[in-house]
Amino acid sequence: MEKHNSELVSVSLDMLIKLAKPAASLKLFRSRIRASHSGGYVSRTKGRGMEFDEVRMYQPGDDIRSIDWRVTARTGKTHTKLFREERERPVFISVDYRASMQFATRGVFKSVQAAKLAGLLAWIAERHGDRIGGQIFTDTACRELKPQNGRQAVLHFFNALVNAETKQTAISLEQVIRRLSHHVKPGSLIYIISDFRGINQTIENDLAKLARHCELIMILVYDPLESHLPAKGRYRFTDSTTDIVVDTGDKQRVLNYQQKFQQHCTYLQTLAKKLNIRLIRCASNEKPAEVLR
């Protein structure tokens, strides 16, 4: 029972290793692929000397060199050959461990949920032959791991998730995202798993630069209480040092609270649409594998 309770608030290596099984039925998001090594993805690029994949109806913009003349002659309609080009890309997973993530009223701590999501993504990437790297950041430290191949790279990443660095120098979300843009290479697939507290115009500009050269996916992790306060009553919250009491009988306070969260979500949705990137929402009491599915 004690072990079970500890896994609600902290991350263990055993927990992350066990995610290999649910990850086996999941796939990474795919779209633009710009890397140039060997791996297991179907590229939008078509060319000669690559493995034949399938034939479909010709679409405007298709390379005329890929027209399948035999099928075209037989059907009377123009068909195009598609090819499978094996390519590998670095998968870079940034995980938020700041103080605001050390919280939950249901499910697990947001930080634990973020680690579980990261663990699933790392296992999926490893299965597809991609290089796995990442970034783990707190309020006082930030660590990057260079993308590498294989199970050893996954375990190296998991070890960093379990033993997050702590230092005495404050680091802002702006600095974290700026570091991210310096460490990832063009063509990478980047996941940022966070509650995105503190996001601003400077961060938005850096994300826009990343999105121009990489595949960027933002995963918003939140606690259900953040989106909707409980029924009328007085509720005590503590971080083991400071206590606060919230009176949800104050209708205006409840309304302001809920509007603030909704504005945060709307901002992120608008940003994702503007940058043409994907935004995924995951509550602390949801099953992370189902969210990624």
Buried (B, 14 or more C-beta within 10 A) or exposed (E): EEEEEEBEEBBBBEBBBEBBEBBEEBEBBBEEBBBEBEBEBBBEEBEEEBEEBEBEEBEEEBEEEBBBEEBBEEEEEBBBBBBBBBBBBBBBBBBBBBEBBBBBEEBBBBBBBBBBBBBBBBBBBBBBBBBBBBBBBBBBBBBBBEBBBEEEBBBBBBEBBBEBEEEEEEBBBBEBBBBBBEBBBEBBBBBBBBBBEEBEEEBBEBBBEBBEBBBBBBBBBBBBBBBEBEEEEEBEEEEEEEEEEBEBEEEEEBEEBBEEBEEBBEBBBEBBEEBEBBBBBBBBEBEBBEBBE
